[in-house]
């Protein structure tokens, strides 16, 4: 059980999250380089792995948090 619920994440947790986000961006970039990444709705023939990567890429591109360093999409 996590006794730190509601507390800010530790420096170690923030570094872990940054590393996970960098890896997620690398996966999305690889899919784009392979020519199949899509931010549009998935086609019926999209594989489950492609659907997952597309969903992750959409989240990375369109979901932002205060202080994440991204420019607002107005």
C-alpha positions as CSV (number, residue, x, y, z in Angstrom):
1,X,0.0,0.0,0.0
2,X,1.3,3.5,-0.9
3,X,1.5,5.7,2.2
4,X,2.5,8.7,0.1
5,X,-0.8,9.2,-1.7
6,X,-1.3,12.9,-2.4
7,X,2.3,13.8,-1.7
8,X,4.6,15.2,-4.5
9,X,6.7,12.5,-6.3
10,X,10.2,12.1,-5.1
11,X,13.2,13.0,-7.3
12,X,13.7,9.3,-8.1
13,X,10.1,9.0,-9.2
14,X,10.3,12.0,-11.4
15,X,13.5,10.8,-13.1
16,X,11.8,7.4,-13.7
17,X,8.8,9.1,-15.2
18,X,11.0,11.2,-17.5
19,X,12.8,8.1,-18.6
20,X,9.6,6.3,-19.4
21,X,8.3,9.4,-21.3
22,X,11.6,9.5,-23.4
23,X,11.3,5.8,-24.2
24,X,7.6,6.3,-25.2
25,X,8.7,9.1,-27.5
26,X,11.4,6.9,-29.0
27,X,8.8,4.2,-29.7
28,X,6.4,6.7,-31.4
29,X,9.3,8.1,-33.5
30,X,10.3,4.6,-34.6
31,X,6.7,3.9,-35.7
32,X,6.7,7.2,-37.6
33,X,10.0,6.2,-39.3
34,X,8.4,2.9,-40.3
35,X,5.5,4.8,-41.8
36,X,2.6,3.5,-39.8
37,X,2.1,5.9,-36.9
38,X,-1.2,7.7,-37.0
39,X,-2.8,10.3,-34.8
40,X,-6.1,9.8,-36.7
41,X,-8.7,7.1,-35.7
42,X,-7.3,3.6,-36.2
43,X,-8.3,1.7,-39.3
44,X,-10.0,-1.7,-39.0
45,X,-6.8,-3.4,-40.2
46,X,-4.6,-1.8,-37.6
47,X,-2.9,-4.4,-35.4
48,X,-3.3,-4.4,-31.6
49,X,0.3,-3.4,-31.2
50,X,-0.2,-0.5,-33.7
51,X,-3.3,0.6,-31.9
52,X,-1.4,0.7,-28.6
53,X,1.4,2.7,-30.0
54,X,-0.9,5.1,-31.8
55,X,-2.9,5.6,-28.5
56,X,0.4,6.3,-26.7
57,X,1.5,8.7,-29.3
58,X,-1.8,10.6,-29.2
59,X,-1.6,10.8,-25.4
60,X,2.0,12.1,-25.6
61,X,1.1,14.7,-28.2
62,X,-2.3,16.0,-26.9
63,X,-2.2,15.5,-23.1
64,X,-0.1,18.0,-21.1
65,X,0.4,18.9,-17.5
66,X,1.4,22.1,-15.8
67,X,5.2,22.4,-15.8
68,X,5.8,19.7,-18.4
69,X,7.7,22.1,-20.7
70,X,5.3,21.6,-23.6
71,X,3.9,24.5,-25.6
72,X,0.1,24.8,-25.1
73,X,-2.0,23.7,-28.1
74,X,-4.8,26.3,-28.3
